[in-house]
Amino acid sequence: RRDAARVGDGVWVSGSLGAAAAALEQWRCGGPVDAALRERLDRPAPRVALGRALSGVANACIDVSDGLLADLGHVCRASGVGARLDVDALPGAAALQRHFHGDALRALQATGGDDYELCFTLPGAADALALAAGAAAGVDVTRIGTVVAGRGVDVNDRAGRPWQPPRAGHEHFA
């Protein structure tokens, strides 16, 4: 469900973020497209096993199809909470990190779509449950932030400086 995130929950993601959007960016620029990035765009791996492992454990969950910030924003709105994220904690595939750096990398990870990873919240003291669910499903999970009182998703870098993305993610009907 999207409407059950609670203040104090950890915010987690599965797998890695940004590879599908990076492949699309490379294609749009007319250059060669890294095969590993293209694979993530053309054949995303649905996280069904992780979703099942999180059933009854996670407070809220959504797939990352329109970009992490956009999709987590849906959870925050439905739950009546906000979130604070560390953009430098976002997991990225090695192929992504070979081709993109700095704010370009951050933007792909935070706002790129078509990853179909899961973003979920768990009670703050339940980190071991998240790691166990990931292990049971055979997928890495990473804690990237915290659910807070308020509205919207605030993003900071590792040093605590605010980071502003170029957009939150894919905008339907824009």
Disulfide bonds with the S-S distance in Angstrom:
none
